[in-house]
Amino acid sequence: MNTDSIPDLHRGGKSKVLLKAETEQIIGFAFDVLNEVDHGLNEKIYENSLTEFAPDLIAFGSVVVDTKVIDRITDHERGQMLNYLRITELRVGLILNFKNARLEFERIVL
């Protein structure tokens, strides 16, 4: 995404954009949310959706861990983990499902 046209309004748009990489990432998340949720809904829906683009836990500084309590792990959770790995630039993720007495888990590698 090219954010050269995004003005840094605090600085009058004439200096280096403060926290450019971070804001680029947030804007990217916002596009993902818009594509998934659609437009024109209550603000809280978008806020809650944006928080879903953050992993639950990063263990050892290198493994994204996503905890679930669902009937079973599906392609939705696998896709979400792949997004987490892309966002964090980490390679390995674990989906842990605590729904049943027997732990269900999947290891995802990007």
Summary of the structure (lengths in Angstrom):
residues: 110
radius of gyration: 17.0
end to end distance: 21.4
largest distance: 58.6
contacts: 261
relative contact order: 0.12
helix: 40%
strand: 19%
